Amino acid sequence: MATPWSDVVYLISLVEGQDNEGFPSIVESEPKQVFANKKSVRSQEYYMAKQAGVELSLMFEVRSIDYNGEEQLIYNELSHDVERTYEKGEFIEVVCKRRSDDHGN
């Protein structure tokens, strides 16, 4: 059994900023490191999402005080989009899908 709070994730918000040419754009904030518990995506939720064309890949439990609505997460150097959250008192479940490498191509 894994040690509780032994996984490290980096939470990233999308904020208004400027692109490399100085034009207004949505940019990623600096990643915020938090400790988490990696959990399995529930099978029913996984298959329902898959039917809708979304492939859920990971679920983490983090402390509610550490999560502020971030839209992205990095785990083991791989980027993920936050698809859903579920508050459970002082904890929140963060369900993610892996970000595509083709970015809409």
BELDAKA-V337739 format. One record per backbone hydrogen bond with DSSP energy under -0.5 kcal/mol. CO is the residue of the C=O (numbers start at 1). NH is the residue of the N-H. Records with the same first field share a line. If there is no record, write none. Layout:
CO = NH / NH
//
This chain:
3 = 6
7 = 36
9 = 11 / 34
10 = 74
11 = 32
12 = 71 / 72
13 = 15 / 29
15 = 27
17 = 25
19 = 22
23 = 19
25 = 17 / 27
27 = 15
31 = 33
32 = 11
34 = 9
36 = 7 / 38
37 = 61
39 = 59
42 = 46
43 = 47
44 = 48
45 = 49
46 = 50
47 = 51
48 = 52
49 = 54
50 = 53
54 = 56
55 = 98
58 = 96
59 = 39
60 = 62 / 94
61 = 37
62 = 92
63 = 66 / 67
64 = 67
66 = 68
71 = 82
72 = 12
73 = 80
74 = 10
75 = 78
78 = 75
79 = 99
80 = 73
81 = 83 / 97
84 = 95
86 = 93
88 = 91
90 = 64
91 = 88
92 = 62
93 = 86 / 95
94 = 60
95 = 83 / 84
96 = 57 / 58
97 = 81
102 = 105
//
